[in-house]
Amino acid sequence: MMQEELLLILEQAGNLKRNTRHCWIDPDRKESVADHSWRLALMAMLLSGEEEFRGVDMNRVIRMCLIHDLGESFTGDIPSFEKQEEDRDKEENLFWDWVESFPSPQKEDWLALLNEMKELKTREAKTYKALDKIEALISHDESELDTWLPLEYDLQLEYGKKEAAFSPYLMNLHRAIDVWTKEKIEQKREEDSDSYRG
C-alpha cells in the first residue's frame, strides 16, 4: 500500500471521530462512532483471557470490531430503532465499494472479514456482533436518563440478548448490565419522587 493510499483510507475512517451516536458522554458531548468502536475492540481484547474464549481468534474479533462501523464514515450513524432496510443497504454498499478500491492484499483481507461478519457463522463473528450490542447497552447506562427516549427503557433490557445467547459469559455480562439498568431507573424514580414531594 502506497503511503498516499493509506492516508486516503485513514482520512475517510477519521470521519468516525466526528460522526456521533445516540448516547451522550457528557451533557455537551455525544458519543462518537470512533468512541464506540475503540471500546468494542478493548472489550474483545479483555475477553481474550477468559476460558470460554480461549479457542476464539480474538485478534480477528478485534479487527472486526475496529472496522464494523466504517460504513458510517459515509452515512453517519442511525440508531438501530430508526434504521430502515434501505439505510442498511446504502451503508453496506458504500462500505463494500470503498473496500473494493483498496490495494491488495488489504482488499482481500477486509472482504474476507466483511463476509464473515455478514454471515455470522463463526464464533469470532458471533462474538463481535454480541459485543457490538453489549457496548451500546453500557453506553446507554452511562448516559443520563433524561437523554433516553421512552422506548429505550424496555429496549435496554432486551437489546442484544439474542446475539449474546450463544455465550454463557456474555449472557452473564448482559444480566449484570440489566441489574445496572434497573438500579439506574429506580434511583431516578426515587430522585424524581423526592423532588416532587420537596
Backbone hydrogen bonds, N-H to C=O, Kabsch-Sander energy under -0.5 kcal/mol:
donor,donor_aa,acceptor,acceptor_aa,energy
6,L,2,M,-2.3
7,L,3,Q,-2.4
8,L,4,E,-1.9
9,I,5,E,-2.1
10,L,6,L,-2.5
11,E,7,L,-2.4
12,Q,8,L,-2.0
13,A,9,I,-2.7
14,G,10,L,-2.1
15,N,12,Q,-1.6
16,L,13,A,-2.1
17,K,14,G,-1.8
18,R,14,G,-0.5
18,R,15,N,-1.1
19,N,15,N,-2.5
21,R,31,E,-3.4
25,I,29,R,-2.5
26,D,29,R,-1.9
29,R,26,D,-1.7
31,E,23,C,-2.9
33,V,16,L,-0.7
33,V,19,N,-2.7
34,A,16,L,-2.2
36,H,32,S,-1.8
37,S,33,V,-2.5
38,W,34,A,-2.6
39,R,35,D,-2.1
40,L,36,H,-2.2
41,A,37,S,-2.2
42,L,38,W,-2.1
43,M,39,R,-2.5
44,A,40,L,-1.9
45,M,41,A,-2.2
46,L,42,L,-2.5
47,L,43,M,-2.0
48,S,44,A,-0.8
48,S,45,M,-0.7
49,G,46,L,-1.0
50,E,47,L,-2.2
53,F,50,E,-1.4
54,R,51,E,-1.7
56,V,53,F,-1.5
58,M,56,V,-1.7
60,R,57,D,-0.5
61,V,57,D,-1.7
62,I,58,M,-2.8
63,R,59,N,-1.9
64,M,60,R,-2.1
65,C,61,V,-2.6
66,L,62,I,-2.3
67,I,63,R,-1.5
68,H,64,M,-1.8
70,L,67,I,-2.0
72,E,69,D,-1.8
73,S,70,L,-1.7
74,F,71,G,-1.5
75,T,71,G,-1.3
76,G,72,E,-2.2
77,D,20,T,-0.6
82,E,79,P,-2.3
83,K,79,P,-1.7
88,R,84,Q,-2.1
89,D,85,E,-2.6
90,K,86,E,-2.3
91,E,87,D,-2.4
92,E,88,R,-2.7
93,N,89,D,-2.8
94,L,90,K,-2.4
95,F,91,E,-2.2
96,W,92,E,-2.9
97,D,93,N,-2.5
98,W,94,L,-1.9
99,V,95,F,-2.4
100,E,96,W,-2.3
101,S,97,D,-0.7
101,S,98,W,-1.2
102,F,99,V,-1.7
107,K,103,P,-2.2
109,D,105,P,-2.2
110,W,106,Q,-2.9
111,L,107,K,-2.6
112,A,108,E,-2.0
113,L,109,D,-1.9
114,L,110,W,-3.0
115,N,111,L,-2.5
116,E,112,A,-2.1
117,M,113,L,-2.7
118,K,114,L,-2.3
119,E,115,N,-2.4
120,L,116,E,-1.8
121,K,116,E,-0.5
126,K,122,T,-2.4
127,T,123,R,-2.2
128,Y,124,E,-2.5
129,K,125,A,-2.4
130,A,126,K,-2.3
131,L,127,T,-2.5
132,D,128,Y,-2.2
133,K,129,K,-1.6
134,I,130,A,-2.6
135,E,131,L,-2.9
136,A,132,D,-1.2
137,L,133,K,-1.5
138,I,134,I,-2.1
139,S,135,E,-2.4
140,H,136,A,-2.1
141,D,137,L,-2.4
142,E,138,I,-1.6
143,S,139,S,-0.9
143,S,140,H,-0.8
147,T,144,E,-2.1
148,W,145,L,-1.7
152,E,149,L,-1.7
153,Y,150,P,-1.2
155,L,151,L,-1.8
156,Q,152,E,-2.5
157,L,154,D,-1.0
158,E,154,D,-0.8
158,E,155,L,-1.0
159,Y,155,L,-3.2
161,K,158,E,-1.9
164,A,160,G,-2.0
165,A,161,K,-1.1
167,S,164,A,-2.3
171,M,167,S,-2.3
172,N,168,P,-2.1
173,L,169,Y,-2.1
174,H,170,L,-2.4
175,R,171,M,-2.2
176,A,172,N,-2.1
177,I,173,L,-2.1
178,D,174,H,-2.3
179,V,175,R,-2.0
180,W,176,A,-1.8
181,T,177,I,-2.9
182,K,178,D,-2.7
183,E,179,V,-2.4
184,K,180,W,-2.4
185,I,181,T,-2.5
186,E,182,K,-2.5
187,Q,183,E,-2.6
188,K,184,K,-2.0
189,R,185,I,-2.2
190,E,186,E,-2.3
191,E,187,Q,-2.4
192,D,188,K,-2.7
193,S,189,R,-2.4
194,D,190,E,-2.7
195,S,191,E,-2.3
196,Y,192,D,-2.2
197,R,193,S,-2.4
198,G,194,D,-2.1
